Structure formats: C-alpha cells, structure tokens
Amino acid sequence: MRKGTLSRQQAIDQVGAEAVKRVEAENCDFTNRLMPAGWEDEIEFSSSIICTDHNGNDCRLIAYYYQDADTVNEAEGLDHLDWIIHGYEIV
C-alpha cells in the first residue's frame, strides 16, 4: 500500500505553498520500507521537511515517490529516473 494520500493542493491547504515547494526541492532517498503484498515490485522514496501548519503546530511534511524496482535496478543512476511525487503526508 502506498503512502502519501494527500494531493498537492491538500498539502498546500494545510501547511502552505512555501512548505510544499521546499519539500519538492529536497532530494528524496530510499525509505527502506518493506512493501506489502501486491506492491513488492515498487521501491518507496521520500523527502521531508519540518514546517508549521496553519494552526501554528510544528509538523513534518513528507513527499512520497514510487519507482518500479526493475527500472531502479536497470538505471545507470538514480538521477536517470523520472521523479514524480505520488502524494504527501503530514505528521
């Protein structure tokens, strides 16, 4: 099961456009999460920042990316992959 159920607009509504732009500019990395049954052929990546929500609470904004495992294994480097954010999470 994939993480990151919030859309970009939902994340903006909760933490603001500046925070979303900041997390999008961060480099992502492997999460090393063991993917559940049915999702074993995907590798999860994420990037995150600490920010403040619209209620003034500190939180972590996470952007999740998913790549096909075979594509990652065949790539000459991670910079050769297409990086598209799947979704966002705020914790």
PEKA-V353083 format. One record per backbone hydrogen bond with DSSP energy under -0.5 kcal/mol. NH is the residue of the N-H (numbers start at 1). CO is the residue of the C=O. E is the energy in kcal/mol with one decimal. If there is no record, write none. Layout:
BEGIN
[[NH CO E] [NH CO E]]
END
This chain:
BEGIN
[[6 88 -2.4] [11 7 -2.1] [12 8 -2.4] [13 9 -2.5] [14 10 -1.2] [15 11 -2.8] [16 11 -0.6] [16 12 -2.0] [20 16 -1.6] [21 17 -2.6] [22 18 -2.1] [23 19 -2.3] [24 20 -2.0] [25 21 -1.2] [26 22 -0.7] [26 23 -0.6] [29 46 -2.1] [31 44 -2.2] [32 44 -0.5] [35 33 -0.6] [39 36 -2.3] [42 39 -1.9] [43 67 -3.0] [45 65 -2.7] [46 29 -2.3] [47 63 -1.8] [49 61 -1.8] [51 59 -2.8] [53 57 -2.8] [54 14 -2.0] [56 53 -2.1] [59 51 -2.8] [61 49 -2.4] [62 60 -0.5] [62 89 -3.1] [63 47 -2.8] [64 87 -2.8] [65 45 -2.7] [66 84 -0.5] [67 43 -2.2] [69 41 -3.1] [72 68 -2.2] [73 69 -2.5] [74 70 -1.9] [75 71 -1.2] [80 77 -1.9] [81 78 -1.6] [83 81 -0.6] [84 82 -0.8] [86 64 -3.3] [87 64 -1.1] [88 6 -2.3] [89 62 -2.2] [91 60 -2.5]]
END
